[in-house]
Amino acid sequence: MTTDEVGTLTDHRAELGRLSTKKAQIVYALENMPRGGTVEDVRRWLHKQGQVVPTASHARTIVNEWRARNGMTDTGGHVLLTPELIAELDKAEATSPAPEPPAEPAEPSKPAGAKGFYAVALMSIGVSVDTSWRFFEQRLGITDVVERVVLFSVMEAALVACGWAMRGGVRRDGRPGPARLVAWALTAFAAFAAFSLSGPVAGTARVLLGPVLGLVMLHLALGIEIRASRQRTTTWARVGRELRERLLSLLGLGDDHRDAAARTRDKAALRAAKLALASRWTPRRKARLRKALHASHVAHDPTQRDRMLRELGVLQHADELAKISQPSPW
């Protein structure tokens, strides 16, 4: 498809989007299609423009009225389209198949290595089961075997259920949903049980090789993509992004399309301008000024030299900024 065809297609779609009725859209199609188009040609043309295809009977009535009003002839241009001929043409068009609706997107396939992730998740559940078994016996004093099995199985089953719920949420609307928060809350409880049972060192190993590893493996096995978290629009997500951007800006690492070398030279140019105006009692002023000038690359880059001189001019005449007379904004 050429650039002109793409532009024409976009214009047609925009114009059709402004029309409020199906009749107006069908008339627009007849006026912009090649002369002599049939009812099915009109329906296919509207389908190509991304519009909802009208029924054949509804479109046939409007097309016939438009043809009669404009005295249309067939594609050869020699036979007058009388009502009898129009009826025969419409009867033939009724037997032709309607345009097929666009195919629905297929469900995403399983991620590569899903079986391996499932196996590791199952093995990690074994570590978590051992921790829960010992915790309920040694810390909570539950010695009955059946009671212990029922109690600690709740957490393991809840983790698996949360994994499936996150999978469904991501495939439905791109967000894992509240199930992820529940899963990490259960992981935090498992961490408490592991630290209480085995101490900080062995407890950390039990947590990392148990519920944390299992939850990560479920993420991978079920196809829950980490980039789904970037689509969140909650208040905490916006606060986190704002804090991150402010921290990067404070460190001079904001995304302003500069590479590391350009950032280093710009900082050195500003430092050189400040040292040039510093008092002579500034420690190692000359040595630091020479180092900043060398790092800023002003001897070989006219653009960088102009940048440094503009910085110097602004700093020199900063006191005169308040003296500039400005017109009233009112």
C-alpha positions, 0 to 999 in steps of 0.5 A: 500500500502506497503512502497516498493510499494510506492517507486516503484510507485515513481520510475516509475513516475519519470522515465516516467516523463523523457520520452519525447514521448508517444511511449517511455512511452508505451514501458516503461509500457510494459517492466515493466508490467506483460507479456501478458498485453493488450492495456487497461492494458497498458492504465490503468497502465499509468493512475495509474502512473499519466500520460496522457492516450493515445488513444486506437488506438495509444497505439494499434499500439505501443503494436502490434509492441512491441509484434511482435518484442519480439515474445510475447505469451499470458498469458498462454505462449503457443499460439504464438501471430500471427497478426490474433490473435492480431487483434482479441484480439484488437477487443475485447479490443476496446469494453471495457470501457476506464479508467475514468479520475480523478474526479474534486474536488467538490466546497467547501460547505458553511461554518457552520452558513452561514445564521446567518452570512448573517443575521448579515451582513444585520443588520450591513448594517442598521447601515451603512445606517443610518450613510450615511443617516444622513451624506449626510443630515447634513454634505453635505447638500443633503436634497432631499430624492431620491438623498440621497437614490441613493448616499448612496446606492452606497457604500452599494452595492459596499461593497456587490459586493466586498464581492462576488468578494473576495469569487470568488477569494479565491475559484479560486486561494486562494487569495481575490484579489483587491476587498478586498482593495476596501472594506476596502477603503469603510470602511475607508470612512464610518469611516470618515463619522461616526466620522464627524457625531457623534464624536470619541466615537459614531463614533467608535461604528457606524463604528464597528457595521456597515461596519466593522462588515458587512465586517467580517460577509461577510468574514465568510458567503461567506467562505473567509478564513483568512489563504488565506492572508498567501499565498500572495507573494506581496512585502508588504507581504514579508516586513511585514513578514521580519519585524515581524521575525526581531522583534521576533528575537530582543525580543528573540522569534524566532522560534528555537524550544525552549520553554519558560523555555529553553529561560529563562535559556539560557538568564540567563546563558549568563547574569551570564557569563557577570556578572562574568567578570564585574568589582567589581564596577558593582551595586549589582554584586554578588547578580545579579550573584547569581540570574542569576546562580540560574535562569540558572539551572546550578547546576542541568543541565550539558548541561546548565552548559557547555553552560554557561562555553562556553559563559564565555570562549568566552567572556574572550578571545574575544580580541584574536579573531583578532589574529587568523591566517586564510589562504587566501580565494584566 
